[in-house]
């Protein structure tokens, strides 16, 4: 795989391969460098119309979710595509409207019943989720939103499901600013989800930029 340029890598559920972004498209490769192939945004003999970012596998390893940017106007939306498809742009199923500006590393829930992401509007952003077939689109956060509230607007810059999340119930983590200290900082927040966000806790209260939270099983030990 010498000379291959790649960004936004994501492990497959079985740990045998990686999905990643090459310029304008998503590709998959084995961990030993074998089997490199493009899986989204194939466009032979036609002008490039889209650019794809931020792939993530479904829990069963059969689909990818990703952010797609429409080059003619820079609008973004979230798409889901079977991995065994032809890779043509029309194979991808759009699950959010272009005008909502949805983006920022979409992710499947651990059981695959939801996709989590943010949507960007004038003056701020919110977290949303939707079923992988595009039904059930719901706004999860309710921070002040709009150009008439510039001092209070909150911006989400990353989100992730807890591994124990199931049946629409559980926890997520997200980075958000403004935060604890200087303007422009972000903190990581834990949020309990049950018919929308029920409780939000600032987990870091840091003086530096905290971003891109991801759940794991590591338990930090006490330091002396």
Protein Blocks (a to p, Z undefined) as FASTA:
>chain_A
ZZiacehiacdfkopaccdddehiacdddfkopaiacfehpaehiacfbdcehiaddfko
paccdddddfklopacdddddfklnoiaklpccfbdfklopgehiaddfkopaccddddd
ehiacdddddfkopaiacfbfcdedjklmmlpccdfbdcddfkbgghiacddddddddfk
lghiacddddddeeiafbdcdfklpabdcehiacdfbdcdddZZ
